[in-house]
Amino acid sequence: MKVIGSKFWGQDSSLCVLDFEKNEIFSVNADRVSRIKKDNFDISAILSEFNNQIIDPDVIASPFNTFDGHDTCLENKGTSYFWLNFQKILRKIEKPKYYSDLKKKKSIFKKILIFFYILPNIKFFYHYFFWKYYMKKYLNGKLNVKKFHLKYCTKYIQKLLKKINKKKINPIFYDHHTSHSASAYYLSNFFKNNEESYVFTLDQQGDHTFSTLFYFNDLYKKELSRSFTKRAKIDNTIHIISIATVYSLFTKTLGFRENCDEGKVEALAAYGKPDEETLNKLNNIIFLANKDKKIVFDNNKEKFIEFFNKKNLELLLKKIGNKNFSSTVQTWLENIVVNYLNKALPPDKKVNLCLAGGVVANVILNHKIYEKCKVNKIYICPPMGDEGAALGSAFLASIEKKLDIKKLLKNSMPYWGPSYTKEMTLEILKKK
Ligand SMILES: [Fe+2]
């Protein structure tokens, strides 16, 4: 039995194969193959490079299951079908090597040249036209139709897997944060040693959610709390209100690449001091709340819109300087997460804790959690981004099919990409 889990497109697009006959795991991010860091394109680079490993799956799993247009990311929006199709044509012409190639301003001569290359390709204009048409509807709030988003997302998945999906298997869709949680617990030694653990997830957005707390004990799991996203329009852009969005807007204001360079802000924060006035403001934008006897992160949409306009952030940066600006958002992140866990985890004992979701790439935050929360042992999921969620969805699908993932994971290390022999490495070096 071969189970595939994939984030088919969007940032951290990736694919894993759990092969229960060979007892092997294969897993790789698309940007490790294409070399375009944190690209939001699809997994076609993986499919063309490793088609032998991926062929003929029995189960196909995906870590998203709401297709109603609420999330602003590409992953569960039907409009992505059209965007990805015309992007594929453009990329065949432009042949970008790095992320900077995608962002480079093109000269008029280059634009004319590209136009003449595209001209005979009717498919490009078809997809571009419908992308524009549906995006306009989406931005006006007139495309919140599950039927549309699910239809076109499934259509693109089938198109991507056309050559390898000979059994014509339909994908199974799993909740995004349950997938993140599954990746963290099942990869941990807690699962291998039959120990229980709590699992905390924190990312920007996925299936209306940016954070969850789960309890896992072997194959039993229970959701304890879930924090939902809200949408807010600022400077004509729709934002999803979440802790990660706050951090990434600070990252962007500093001139770094959002959802990519947050580690630079974390490093810069070490040289500054938090600005108390801004900390108070942020504490009134996202805060802890008790809803139905569950501790969650809640937010004030009006205050988010008021604070996070471009002008306000730029003025604040000018006033307090880049080091204090970084320190403020880092301190706020550490405080709000530590406060949450101290309220949400059992008060009377130390527990095992697993962490997943893109925000837990923040190592200082993880250290603060370990120091300041009632944690016995901690496990940080190495593929904490959405590549981990893809793996988690494959684990969830395997468990549903009664496959023994414990046996599969028994002696595994978190390095599942392609392997290269000494001879292959030397051959490549000689060519250079
Ligand atoms: Fe995620």
Residues whose N, C-alpha, C, O or C-beta is under 5 A from the ligand:
A	BS01	LIG	D203 Q205 G206 D386
